[in-house]
Amino acid sequence: MQATFCLIGNQVRGHESVARTVVDAGHPIANHTYNHLTGLPQLAPEKMRDEIDRAQDKIYSATDHTPTLFRSPGAAGPHR
């Protein structure tokens, strides 16, 4: 059985072996930003991109895997 793990960049820091174990076990992982800021849509575009890019870099450096999924903290995004 698989589960998708949403990894927060600053939480991967110091727990790289846990992140590697998740990836090595074949679980999909998602980028969940670096600092888990729930007001992501209110950030300036460059700050939003930095949150995503920093997490992507940290996750990759810990696991040698690049997430292709993204989950915004707090389900932030357009609402209908």
Backbone torsions as a table, in degrees:
resi	resn	phi	psi	omega
1	MET	NA	141.5	179.1
2	GLN	-115.2	154.6	173.6
3	ALA	-136.0	145.3	175.4
4	THR	-87.1	127.8	179.2
5	PHE	-105.2	124.9	177.1
6	CYS	-94.8	111.0	-173.8
7	LEU	-98.1	130.6	176.4
8	ILE	-96.6	124.8	-173.8
9	GLY	-51.6	-48.6	-176.5
10	ASN	-72.7	-13.3	175.2
11	GLN	-88.9	-23.4	174.0
12	VAL	-69.2	-37.5	179.2
13	ARG	-57.8	122.3	-178.1
14	GLY	90.9	-9.8	179.3
15	HIS	-131.3	35.2	-178.0
16	GLU	-57.3	-37.1	-178.5
17	SER	-65.9	-34.0	177.5
18	VAL	-66.5	-45.8	178.9
19	ALA	-60.8	-42.0	177.8
20	ARG	-62.7	-41.3	179.4
21	THR	-60.9	-41.8	178.6
22	VAL	-60.9	-48.8	-179.0
23	VAL	-66.3	-44.1	-179.5
24	ASP	-62.6	-27.3	178.2
25	ALA	-79.5	-4.0	176.1
26	GLY	89.3	11.2	178.8
27	HIS	-78.3	138.4	173.3
28	PRO	-66.9	146.8	176.3
29	ILE	-125.1	149.9	178.8
30	ALA	-123.7	146.5	173.1
31	ASN	-76.9	124.8	-178.1
32	HIS	-120.2	31.3	-177.9
33	THR	72.2	174.2	-177.4
34	TYR	-85.0	-42.6	-174.9
35	ASN	-113.0	3.8	-179.9
36	HIS	57.3	48.0	178.2
37	LEU	-78.4	118.7	-177.4
38	THR	-77.1	-14.6	178.6
39	GLY	-95.6	32.5	-175.5
40	LEU	-50.8	-45.1	-178.3
41	PRO	-63.4	-20.8	-179.7
42	GLN	-86.6	-8.0	-179.7
43	LEU	-75.6	155.6	171.4
44	ALA	-62.5	147.0	-177.4
45	PRO	-52.6	-38.9	-178.8
46	GLU	-69.0	-33.3	177.4
47	LYS	-72.0	-39.2	177.1
48	MET	-61.4	-47.2	179.5
49	ARG	-61.6	-39.6	178.9
50	ASP	-61.7	-42.1	178.2
51	GLU	-59.3	-43.1	-178.6
52	ILE	-72.7	-46.7	-177.9
53	ASP	-64.5	-42.0	179.4
54	ARG	-62.4	-41.3	177.4
55	ALA	-65.4	-43.7	179.9
56	GLN	-58.4	-45.3	179.9
57	ASP	-63.6	-43.8	-178.6
58	LYS	-66.6	-43.9	179.5
59	ILE	-62.4	-44.7	179.6
60	TYR	-64.0	-44.0	-178.3
61	SER	-65.2	-28.5	179.8
62	ALA	-83.4	-29.7	-169.2
63	THR	-123.3	-12.2	-171.7
64	ASP	61.2	25.4	179.2
65	HIS	-128.4	133.9	177.1
66	THR	-99.0	117.0	178.1
67	PRO	-62.1	139.7	174.3
68	THR	-107.8	-3.5	177.2
69	LEU	-107.3	148.7	175.0
70	PHE	-133.5	135.7	174.4
71	ARG	-127.1	119.2	-179.8
72	SER	-73.3	135.4	178.1
73	PRO	-60.7	139.3	178.4
74	GLY	67.0	20.4	-178.1
75	ALA	55.9	32.1	-179.9
76	ALA	-65.2	141.4	178.1
77	GLY	152.5	-173.5	-179.6
78	PRO	-62.6	139.9	177.1
79	HIS	-115.7	146.7	-179.1
80	ARG	-101.6	NA	NA
